[in-house]
Amino acid sequence: MKCRLIDGGASDAYYNMGLDESILECVSAGRSPPTLRFYAWRPPAVSIGYFQGIREEVDLDSCFRDGVDVVRRLTGGGAVYHDAELTYSIIAPESAMPEDILESYRHVCKGLIIGLAELKVKAEFASLNDITSGGRKISGNAQTRRMGCVLQHGTIILSVDVERMFRYLKVPSEKVRDKAVSDVKARVTSVKDVLSRDIPYSKAADAFRKGFSKALRLELTDGRPSPAEDARARELAEAKYSTLEWNSRR
């Protein structure tokens, strides 16, 4: 499949989610080709799943105090703290993806597994939508199907600070917080933890470019958002993703 690759580096949460939706609209309308996108989050952010309640999941006071963005995704799943990671999204017509949801996750996640192998990290798919290394989660993924297209995005954890994460994700009490931190440390890992060294975003992006190209047989061409996609992303960031109405809608 011919596919555009956009490596946009770091943007704020509202533009990141706006651009995913903008590209989805354009691919659906046939104005843009299938697109693989790599990006990061600056400032750090918490994204919540489409069906979650923001006040139940996020310590909004801490986020506001520390300048951490909070945004609702188009996709389901749980709340995620985004900091030292590479995030990808892939947007393509449904006809280019397996019809079965589990198989489509498995199909796309092959790109992550091969990309991690390029970094010398052994990993495997864990149903429904995770990648694990040594039995611990190193990538989480989420998907939605709209307008005749599949949008799947997910994170590859380059480094993780669990204590910092739980400054922003809400837990009922300090006693529960301590257990939550220890549980996550036991269940979650990162590229840095596996390799005992930092891997920069640029090196990770190169690895996952190779991984997706090989696994999904993509003919990747470097690109950038069209002026129309960029303008629409900024409109969505301002009018939707940064608004209290959208982020507090459940």
N, C-alpha and C positions, 0 to 999 in steps of 0.2 A: 504494500500500500504506500502510495506517495503521501508524505506527511511533512508539514511545516514544523520546525523546531524553534521555539522562542525561549531563549534563556535571558530572562529579564532581570535577574539579580533580585535585590531586596526592595520591597515596597511596603506601604502600610496595609493593614488587614482589609480595609474597605476597598482599596483599589485592587488588591489581589482577588477578592471575591467578585468584584465588579468585572474584572477582566475575564475571569472564568465564564461568567454568565454572558458577557458580550461576545466572546468567541463562540460559545454555544449557539447563540442566536444566529451568528453569521454562518457557521457551518451548517446549521439547520436550513438556512435560506439559500445555501449554495454559493454564498458570496466569499467564503473562505474555505481552504482545504482542511482536511483532518489535521489536528494540531496537538503536538506534544509540547508541554510547557514546563520549564524548571523555574522555581522562584524561592525566595526567602522572605522573612518577615522583619521589618524594621519600622517602628519599634517592635519588641516582642508582643505577642498577642495570645489571647484565648479565643478559640473558635468553639462554638457550641453546635450540636446537631440540630437539624431542622425541627425536630419534634421536642426539643428540650426547653425547659423553663430557665431563663437566664438567672433569676434570683435564687433558684434552687441549686444551681451548678457553679456559680461564679461569685467570688468575694469582690464585689464591685468597688468597695471602698479601697481595698488594697490595689486593685488595678488602676483606679483613678490616681491614687497617691503616687504610684510608681511609673505612670505613663504607659501602662500596658493596654493595648487596644483590645476591645471585646467585640466579636462579630458573630452573627448567626450564618451558618453555611446553608447552601441549597441541599446538601446531602445529609443523610441521617447519621446515626452513631453518637458517640459520647463527646464530652468536652475535652479539648486538647490544648495544651500549652505549647506554643510555637516559639522556639528560640534558636538553639544551635542545631539546625536541621537543613535538609534539602527537601523541598516540597515539589511534587510533580502534579500535573493534571494532563489527562489525555481526553480529547473530545473528538468523536468520530460518529458517523452514521451508525445506527443500530445494525444495519446490514453487514457492517464490517466486523461486528463482534459476535461471539457466541450468544445465542438466545437465552440459554440458561444462566441465571445470575451467578451461581457458584462457579460455573465454567468460565464465565467472563472475568470474574475476579482472578481465577487461577491463570487465565490467559494473559491478562495484563501484568499480573505479579511475576510472571516469568522474567519480565524485563528487569524487575527489581532484584530478583535472585541472581541473574547473570551479572547485573551491575555490581552487586555486592561481591560476587566472585572475582570481578575485575579488581576489587579493592582487597582481595585475599580474605574476605569474610564469607564463611560457609553459612548458608541460610536455606530455609525451606518454607513452603507455603503451609499455613495453618488455617483451616476452615473457621470462619467464613471469609475473613478478609484481612488476616494478619500475616506478617512474615516473621519468623523466629530464627534466632541463632543460638545454638546451645540450649534450646528450650525456652529462651526468653525473647520477648517481643522486641523487634528492632524496627518494625514498620507497621503502621496502621493505615487502612484504606477505606474509602467510602465511595458510593456510587449513586447516581440518579439517572433516570431515563426520562427525557423530556424532548418534545419537538422532533421526535424521530431520531434522536441522537443519544449516545451514552456519554456522560461526563463522569470520569473516575479521577479522584485525586487522593493523594496520600502523602505521608511523611516518611522520610528516612532519617532516623535519629543519629546525628553525627556525634552529639555529646548530650548528656542529660544531667540536670541538677534537680533531684527529686524534691529536696527541701524547698528550693525556690518555686518549683511547680505548685506545691501545696500552699504557697502564699496566696495563690490566685484561684485555685480550685477549692470549692467549699466542701468542708466536712463538718459533721455535727458538733464535735467537741475536740478539745486538745487530746483527750485520751484516745479517741478514734483516730485523730490525725497521726499520732505516733505509729499506730498500727498500719494506717494507710501508707505512710512513708515506707515502713519496713516491707509491707506487701509489694509495693511497686518496685522497690529495689530488688526484690527477689524475682519479679516477673518481667522486668524491663531491662534492656541493655542498650548499648550504643556502639557505633563503629569505633569510637575511641576506647570504650571498655574492652572490646574484643581485640583490638590491635595494640593497645597500650600506647597510642600516640594520636595526636590530632590529625584529622584529614580535612584540608580546606574545602570550602564549597566548590571551588573551581575544579579541583581534582575529582570530587564526587560527581559533579555534573558531567565531566568527560567519561567517567565510568558508566554512568547510567545512560548516557547517549549510546554507548556501545551496547549496553544491555538491552535497551528497548529495540535498537536496530536489529540485533541478532534474534531476539526472542519473538518479536512481532513481525519480522521481515519488513521493516519500514525502510523506505527510501527517504531519508531525512534531508531536508534542505533548510539551512539557516534562514530565519526570517524574523520579523518583528510585527507587532500589532499594526494593522492598517490605521490610517488616520481616523477612519470611521469607528473601528473597534476601540481605539484609545479614547475617543471622545465619548462613546457610549459607556465605556468602563468608568470614566470620571463622572458621568451623569449618574450611573448606578451607585457609585461610591457615595456621592453626595445625597442623592434623593432616596436611597434605599439602605445600603449596608451600614452607613454611619448613623442611621436614625433610631431613635428610641422606639418608634412605631414598629419597625422591622425586628429589632433585636429583642424587644420585650413582648412579642406578639403571642407567646404561649406562657 
